[in-house]
Amino acid sequence: MKSVLENIFESTGRKLEDYVKLHNLETMYRLSYSDEREFFPSSNKEKMKEEMERL
């Protein structure tokens, strides 16, 4: 998503980093399924693999 924001700022002749400080989040978000399972995606490949195997 960072690239989307960078493109928006660049289209106006500005730099994202001049206005915003971004931080990586762990966990990025949560997906909840109707059967009450939850999935927590990760930018860490090993954690993502573990999470996928858990489902």
PDB file of N, CA, C and O in Angstrom:
ATOM      1  N   MET A   1       0.802  -1.191   0.000  1.00  0.00           N
ATOM      2  CA  MET A   1       0.000   0.000   0.000  1.00  0.00           C
ATOM      3  C   MET A   1       0.854   1.269   0.000  1.00  0.00           C
ATOM      4  O   MET A   1       0.401   2.334  -0.421  1.00  0.00           O
ATOM      5  N   LYS A   2       2.079   1.144   0.471  1.00  0.00           N
ATOM      6  CA  LYS A   2       2.947   2.318   0.494  1.00  0.00           C
ATOM      7  C   LYS A   2       3.107   2.897  -0.910  1.00  0.00           C
ATOM      8  O   LYS A   2       3.093   4.116  -1.082  1.00  0.00           O
ATOM      9  N   SER A   3       3.257   2.044  -1.902  1.00  0.00           N
ATOM     10  CA  SER A   3       3.461   2.523  -3.270  1.00  0.00           C
ATOM     11  C   SER A   3       2.256   3.300  -3.782  1.00  0.00           C
ATOM     12  O   SER A   3       2.414   4.241  -4.561  1.00  0.00           O
ATOM     13  N   VAL A   4       1.060   2.922  -3.359  1.00  0.00           N
ATOM     14  CA  VAL A   4      -0.146   3.652  -3.761  1.00  0.00           C
ATOM     15  C   VAL A   4      -0.082   5.079  -3.221  1.00  0.00           C
ATOM     16  O   VAL A   4      -0.323   6.039  -3.953  1.00  0.00           O
ATOM     17  N   LEU A   5       0.239   5.207  -1.950  1.00  0.00           N
ATOM     18  CA  LEU A   5       0.350   6.536  -1.341  1.00  0.00           C
ATOM     19  C   LEU A   5       1.467   7.351  -1.988  1.00  0.00           C
ATOM     20  O   LEU A   5       1.304   8.544  -2.242  1.00  0.00           O
ATOM     21  N   GLU A   6       2.600   6.704  -2.254  1.00  0.00           N
ATOM     22  CA  GLU A   6       3.712   7.411  -2.895  1.00  0.00           C
ATOM     23  C   GLU A   6       3.289   7.943  -4.261  1.00  0.00           C
ATOM     24  O   GLU A   6       3.626   9.071  -4.620  1.00  0.00           O
ATOM     25  N   ASN A   7       2.558   7.141  -5.019  1.00  0.00           N
ATOM     26  CA  ASN A   7       2.098   7.571  -6.343  1.00  0.00           C
ATOM     27  C   ASN A   7       1.154   8.760  -6.253  1.00  0.00           C
ATOM     28  O   ASN A   7       1.228   9.677  -7.071  1.00  0.00           O
ATOM     29  N   ILE A   8       0.274   8.750  -5.272  1.00  0.00           N
ATOM     30  CA  ILE A   8      -0.654   9.871  -5.087  1.00  0.00           C
ATOM     31  C   ILE A   8       0.123  11.151  -4.786  1.00  0.00           C
ATOM     32  O   ILE A   8      -0.144  12.195  -5.381  1.00  0.00           O
ATOM     33  N   PHE A   9       1.076  11.071  -3.871  1.00  0.00           N
ATOM     34  CA  PHE A   9       1.865  12.245  -3.523  1.00  0.00           C
ATOM     35  C   PHE A   9       2.707  12.702  -4.706  1.00  0.00           C
ATOM     36  O   PHE A   9       2.800  13.898  -4.980  1.00  0.00           O
ATOM     37  N   GLU A  10       3.322  11.748  -5.412  1.00  0.00           N
ATOM     38  CA  GLU A  10       4.164  12.098  -6.563  1.00  0.00           C
ATOM     39  C   GLU A  10       3.357  12.790  -7.656  1.00  0.00           C
ATOM     40  O   GLU A  10       3.871  13.666  -8.351  1.00  0.00           O
ATOM     41  N   SER A  11       2.095  12.398  -7.806  1.00  0.00           N
ATOM     42  CA  SER A  11       1.262  13.015  -8.848  1.00  0.00           C
ATOM     43  C   SER A  11       0.995  14.490  -8.569  1.00  0.00           C
ATOM     44  O   SER A  11       0.593  15.231  -9.466  1.00  0.00           O
ATOM     45  N   THR A  12       1.217  14.915  -7.335  1.00  0.00           N
ATOM     46  CA  THR A  12       1.041  16.325  -6.976  1.00  0.00           C
ATOM     47  C   THR A  12       2.390  17.024  -6.763  1.00  0.00           C
ATOM     48  O   THR A  12       2.440  18.157  -6.284  1.00  0.00           O
ATOM     49  N   GLY A  13       3.481  16.335  -7.125  1.00  0.00           N
ATOM     50  CA  GLY A  13       4.804  16.934  -6.998  1.00  0.00           C
ATOM     51  C   GLY A  13       5.343  16.930  -5.585  1.00  0.00           C
ATOM     52  O   GLY A  13       6.246  17.699  -5.259  1.00  0.00           O
ATOM     53  N   ARG A  14       4.797  16.072  -4.747  1.00  0.00           N
ATOM     54  CA  ARG A  14       5.233  16.008  -3.344  1.00  0.00           C
ATOM     55  C   ARG A  14       5.811  14.630  -3.035  1.00  0.00           C
ATOM     56  O   ARG A  14       5.658  13.681  -3.804  1.00  0.00           O
ATOM     57  N   LYS A  15       6.479  14.551  -1.888  1.00  0.00           N
ATOM     58  CA  LYS A  15       7.026  13.280  -1.424  1.00  0.00           C
ATOM     59  C   LYS A  15       6.295  12.847  -0.163  1.00  0.00           C
ATOM     60  O   LYS A  15       6.125  13.632   0.769  1.00  0.00           O
ATOM     61  N   LEU A  16       5.870  11.605  -0.144  1.00  0.00           N
ATOM     62  CA  LEU A  16       5.144  11.053   1.004  1.00  0.00           C
ATOM     63  C   LEU A  16       5.929  11.237   2.296  1.00  0.00           C
ATOM     64  O   LEU A  16       5.361  11.624   3.317  1.00  0.00           O
ATOM     65  N   GLU A  17       7.226  10.965   2.258  1.00  0.00           N
ATOM     66  CA  GLU A  17       8.032  11.015   3.481  1.00  0.00           C
ATOM     67  C   GLU A  17       8.169  12.422   4.055  1.00  0.00           C
ATOM     68  O   GLU A  17       8.570  12.580   5.208  1.00  0.00           O
ATOM     69  N   ASP A  18       7.839  13.451   3.263  1.00  0.00           N
ATOM     70  CA  ASP A  18       7.844  14.824   3.781  1.00  0.00           C
ATOM     71  C   ASP A  18       6.635  15.102   4.673  1.00  0.00           C
ATOM     72  O   ASP A  18       6.631  16.077   5.424  1.00  0.00           O
ATOM     73  N   TYR A  19       5.615  14.257   4.595  1.00  0.00           N
ATOM     74  CA  TYR A  19       4.363  14.501   5.304  1.00  0.00           C
ATOM     75  C   TYR A  19       3.974  13.407   6.296  1.00  0.00           C
ATOM     76  O   TYR A  19       3.262  13.664   7.267  1.00  0.00           O
ATOM     77  N   VAL A  20       4.441  12.199   6.047  1.00  0.00           N
ATOM     78  CA  VAL A  20       3.961  11.056   6.821  1.00  0.00           C
ATOM     79  C   VAL A  20       5.122  10.137   7.195  1.00  0.00           C
ATOM     80  O   VAL A  20       6.008   9.886   6.378  1.00  0.00           O
ATOM     81  N   LYS A  21       5.115   9.642   8.418  1.00  0.00           N
ATOM     82  CA  LYS A  21       6.064   8.620   8.826  1.00  0.00           C
ATOM     83  C   LYS A  21       5.291   7.303   8.922  1.00  0.00           C
ATOM     84  O   LYS A  21       4.354   7.182   9.711  1.00  0.00           O
ATOM     85  N   LEU A  22       5.688   6.326   8.122  1.00  0.00           N
ATOM     86  CA  LEU A  22       4.991   5.043   8.088  1.00  0.00           C
ATOM     87  C   LEU A  22       5.695   4.030   8.985  1.00  0.00           C
ATOM     88  O   LEU A  22       6.918   4.051   9.130  1.00  0.00           O
ATOM     89  N   HIS A  23       4.910   3.152   9.579  1.00  0.00           N
ATOM     90  CA  HIS A  23       5.424   2.076  10.423  1.00  0.00           C
ATOM     91  C   HIS A  23       4.855   0.751   9.937  1.00  0.00           C
ATOM     92  O   HIS A  23       3.689   0.666   9.553  1.00  0.00           O
ATOM     93  N   ASN A  24       5.688  -0.277   9.960  1.00  0.00           N
ATOM     94  CA  ASN A  24       5.189  -1.615   9.643  1.00  0.00           C
ATOM     95  C   ASN A  24       4.355  -2.119  10.807  1.00  0.00           C
ATOM     96  O   ASN A  24       4.720  -1.947  11.970  1.00  0.00           O
ATOM     97  N   LEU A  25       3.239  -2.736  10.484  1.00  0.00           N
ATOM     98  CA  LEU A  25       2.366  -3.294  11.511  1.00  0.00           C
ATOM     99  C   LEU A  25       2.392  -4.805  11.443  1.00  0.00           C
ATOM    100  O   LEU A  25       2.379  -5.396  10.363  1.00  0.00           O
ATOM    101  N   GLU A  26       2.428  -5.408  12.586  1.00  0.00           N
ATOM    102  CA  GLU A  26       2.370  -6.866  12.684  1.00  0.00           C
ATOM    103  C   GLU A  26       1.331  -7.176  13.738  1.00  0.00           C
ATOM    104  O   GLU A  26       1.640  -6.935  14.905  1.00  0.00           O
ATOM    105  N   THR A  27       0.295  -7.615  13.508  1.00  0.00           N
ATOM    106  CA  THR A  27      -0.385  -8.142  12.336  1.00  0.00           C
ATOM    107  C   THR A  27      -1.015  -7.009  11.530  1.00  0.00           C
ATOM    108  O   THR A  27      -1.477  -6.018  12.096  1.00  0.00           O
ATOM    109  N   MET A  28      -1.030  -7.164  10.183  1.00  0.00           N
ATOM    110  CA  MET A  28      -1.527  -6.105   9.322  1.00  0.00           C
ATOM    111  C   MET A  28      -3.039  -5.928   9.461  1.00  0.00           C
ATOM    112  O   MET A  28      -3.529  -4.802   9.546  1.00  0.00           O
ATOM    113  N   TYR A  29      -3.766  -7.028   9.484  1.00  0.00           N
ATOM    114  CA  TYR A  29      -5.212  -6.992   9.632  1.00  0.00           C
ATOM    115  C   TYR A  29      -5.697  -8.392   9.988  1.00  0.00           C
ATOM    116  O   TYR A  29      -4.901  -9.329  10.046  1.00  0.00           O
ATOM    117  N   ARG A  30      -6.989  -8.539  10.224  1.00  0.00           N
ATOM    118  CA  ARG A  30      -7.565  -9.829  10.597  1.00  0.00           C
ATOM    119  C   ARG A  30      -8.730 -10.119   9.661  1.00  0.00           C
ATOM    120  O   ARG A  30      -9.562  -9.253   9.392  1.00  0.00           O
ATOM    121  N   LEU A  31      -8.773 -11.348   9.173  1.00  0.00           N
ATOM    122  CA  LEU A  31      -9.913 -11.805   8.387  1.00  0.00           C
ATOM    123  C   LEU A  31     -10.710 -12.766   9.250  1.00  0.00           C
ATOM    124  O   LEU A  31     -10.160 -13.713   9.813  1.00  0.00           O
ATOM    125  N   SER A  32     -12.011 -12.517   9.350  1.00  0.00           N
ATOM    126  CA  SER A  32     -12.889 -13.380  10.143  1.00  0.00           C
ATOM    127  C   SER A  32     -13.850 -14.088   9.211  1.00  0.00           C
ATOM    128  O   SER A  32     -14.472 -13.460   8.354  1.00  0.00           O
ATOM    129  N   TYR A  33     -13.969 -15.390   9.377  1.00  0.00           N
ATOM    130  CA  TYR A  33     -14.847 -16.205   8.545  1.00  0.00           C
ATOM    131  C   TYR A  33     -16.120 -16.559   9.303  1.00  0.00           C
ATOM    132  O   TYR A  33     -16.156 -16.511  10.532  1.00  0.00           O
ATOM    133  N   SER A  34     -17.158 -16.913   8.560  1.00  0.00           N
ATOM    134  CA  SER A  34     -18.454 -17.207   9.175  1.00  0.00           C
ATOM    135  C   SER A  34     -18.406 -18.424  10.086  1.00  0.00           C
ATOM    136  O   SER A  34     -19.249 -18.563  10.972  1.00  0.00           O
ATOM    137  N   ASP A  35     -17.432 -19.310   9.884  1.00  0.00           N
ATOM    138  CA  ASP A  35     -17.304 -20.484  10.762  1.00  0.00           C
ATOM    139  C   ASP A  35     -16.440 -20.186  11.991  1.00  0.00           C
ATOM    140  O   ASP A  35     -15.996 -21.099  12.687  1.00  0.00           O
ATOM    141  N   GLU A  36     -16.209 -18.894  12.246  1.00  0.00           N
ATOM    142  CA  GLU A  36     -15.479 -18.379  13.409  1.00  0.00           C
ATOM    143  C   GLU A  36     -13.966 -18.550  13.343  1.00  0.00           C
ATOM    144  O   GLU A  36     -13.268 -18.248  14.310  1.00  0.00           O
ATOM    145  N   ARG A  37     -13.456 -19.029  12.219  1.00  0.00           N
ATOM    146  CA  ARG A  37     -12.000 -19.051  12.042  1.00  0.00           C
ATOM    147  C   ARG A  37     -11.528 -17.631  11.782  1.00  0.00           C
ATOM    148  O   ARG A  37     -12.277 -16.797  11.274  1.00  0.00           O
ATOM    149  N   GLU A  38     -10.279 -17.367  12.135  1.00  0.00           N
ATOM    150  CA  GLU A  38      -9.670 -16.072  11.884  1.00  0.00           C
ATOM    151  C   GLU A  38      -8.318 -16.277  11.222  1.00  0.00           C
ATOM    152  O   GLU A  38      -7.621 -17.255  11.492  1.00  0.00           O
ATOM    153  N   PHE A  39      -7.962 -15.357  10.368  1.00  0.00           N
ATOM    154  CA  PHE A  39      -6.696 -15.404   9.654  1.00  0.00           C
ATOM    155  C   PHE A  39      -6.003 -14.065   9.849  1.00  0.00           C
ATOM    156  O   PHE A  39      -6.600 -13.011   9.630  1.00  0.00           O
ATOM    157  N   PHE A  40      -4.741 -14.110  10.261  1.00  0.00           N
ATOM    158  CA  PHE A  40      -3.960 -12.911  10.536  1.00  0.00           C
ATOM    159  C   PHE A  40      -2.785 -12.834   9.550  1.00  0.00           C
ATOM    160  O   PHE A  40      -1.725 -13.398   9.819  1.00  0.00           O
ATOM    161  N   PRO A  41      -2.955 -12.148   8.417  1.00  0.00           N
ATOM    162  CA  PRO A  41      -1.867 -12.040   7.436  1.00  0.00           C
ATOM    163  C   PRO A  41      -0.645 -11.335   8.019  1.00  0.00           C
ATOM    164  O   PRO A  41      -0.753 -10.514   8.929  1.00  0.00           O
ATOM    165  N   SER A  42       0.506 -11.674   7.474  1.00  0.00           N
ATOM    166  CA  SER A  42       1.762 -11.111   7.955  1.00  0.00           C
ATOM    167  C   SER A  42       2.666 -10.785   6.779  1.00  0.00           C
ATOM    168  O   SER A  42       2.618 -11.456   5.748  1.00  0.00           O
ATOM    169  N   SER A  43       3.480  -9.767   6.930  1.00  0.00           N
ATOM    170  CA  SER A  43       4.497  -9.470   5.919  1.00  0.00           C
ATOM    171  C   SER A  43       5.720 -10.366   6.098  1.00  0.00           C
ATOM    172  O   SER A  43       6.578 -10.431   5.218  1.00  0.00           O
ATOM    173  N   ASN A  44       5.799 -11.054   7.232  1.00  0.00           N
ATOM    174  CA  ASN A  44       6.872 -11.999   7.509  1.00  0.00           C
ATOM    175  C   ASN A  44       6.516 -13.332   6.851  1.00  0.00           C
ATOM    176  O   ASN A  44       5.511 -13.948   7.205  1.00  0.00           O
ATOM    177  N   LYS A  45       7.326 -13.776   5.903  1.00  0.00           N
ATOM    178  CA  LYS A  45       7.002 -14.978   5.128  1.00  0.00           C
ATOM    179  C   LYS A  45       6.824 -16.216   6.004  1.00  0.00           C
ATOM    180  O   LYS A  45       5.920 -17.016   5.761  1.00  0.00           O
ATOM    181  N   GLU A  46       7.662 -16.385   7.005  1.00  0.00           N
ATOM    182  CA  GLU A  46       7.565 -17.557   7.873  1.00  0.00           C
ATOM    183  C   GLU A  46       6.277 -17.520   8.698  1.00  0.00           C
ATOM    184  O   GLU A  46       5.594 -18.535   8.831  1.00  0.00           O
ATOM    185  N   LYS A  47       5.951 -16.362   9.245  1.00  0.00           N
ATOM    186  CA  LYS A  47       4.702 -16.236  10.007  1.00  0.00           C
ATOM    187  C   LYS A  47       3.489 -16.458   9.117  1.00  0.00           C
ATOM    188  O   LYS A  47       2.506 -17.071   9.536  1.00  0.00           O
ATOM    189  N   MET A  48       3.560 -15.956   7.883  1.00  0.00           N
ATOM    190  CA  MET A  48       2.445 -16.145   6.956  1.00  0.00           C
ATOM    191  C   MET A  48       2.267 -17.625   6.625  1.00  0.00           C
ATOM    192  O   MET A  48       1.143 -18.122   6.557  1.00  0.00           O
ATOM    193  N   LYS A  49       3.358 -18.308   6.426  1.00  0.00           N
ATOM    194  CA  LYS A  49       3.291 -19.746   6.151  1.00  0.00           C
ATOM    195  C   LYS A  49       2.658 -20.482   7.328  1.00  0.00           C
ATOM    196  O   LYS A  49       1.783 -21.326   7.135  1.00  0.00           O
ATOM    197  N   GLU A  50       3.090 -20.170   8.531  1.00  0.00           N
ATOM    198  CA  GLU A  50       2.529 -20.798   9.730  1.00  0.00           C
ATOM    199  C   GLU A  50       1.027 -20.515   9.859  1.00  0.00           C
ATOM    200  O   GLU A  50       0.242 -21.391  10.221  1.00  0.00           O
ATOM    201  N   GLU A  51       0.659 -19.293   9.560  1.00  0.00           N
ATOM    202  CA  GLU A  51      -0.754 -18.907   9.654  1.00  0.00           C
ATOM    203  C   GLU A  51      -1.594 -19.648   8.620  1.00  0.00           C
ATOM    204  O   GLU A  51      -2.710 -20.075   8.917  1.00  0.00           O
ATOM    205  N   MET A  52      -1.076 -19.799   7.432  1.00  0.00           N
ATOM    206  CA  MET A  52      -1.801 -20.527   6.386  1.00  0.00           C
ATOM    207  C   MET A  52      -1.929 -22.005   6.740  1.00  0.00           C
ATOM    208  O   MET A  52      -2.975 -22.613   6.511  1.00  0.00           O
ATOM    209  N   GLU A  53      -0.886 -22.570   7.288  1.00  0.00           N
ATOM    210  CA  GLU A  53      -0.939 -23.975   7.708  1.00  0.00           C
ATOM    211  C   GLU A  53      -1.922 -24.188   8.860  1.00  0.00           C
ATOM    212  O   GLU A  53      -2.544 -25.245   8.971  1.00  0.00           O
ATOM    213  N   ARG A  54      -2.051 -23.184   9.704  1.00  0.00           N
ATOM    214  CA  ARG A  54      -2.949 -23.272  10.854  1.00  0.00           C
ATOM    215  C   ARG A  54      -4.405 -23.395  10.405  1.00  0.00           C
ATOM    216  O   ARG A  54      -5.199 -24.085  11.045  1.00  0.00           O
ATOM    217  N   LEU A  55      -4.748 -22.735   9.322  1.00  0.00           N
ATOM    218  CA  LEU A  55      -6.118 -22.804   8.804  1.00  0.00           C
ATOM    219  C   LEU A  55      -6.365 -24.165   8.219  1.00  0.00           C
ATOM    220  O   LEU A  55      -7.461 -24.435   7.727  1.00  0.00           O
TER     221      LEU A  55
END
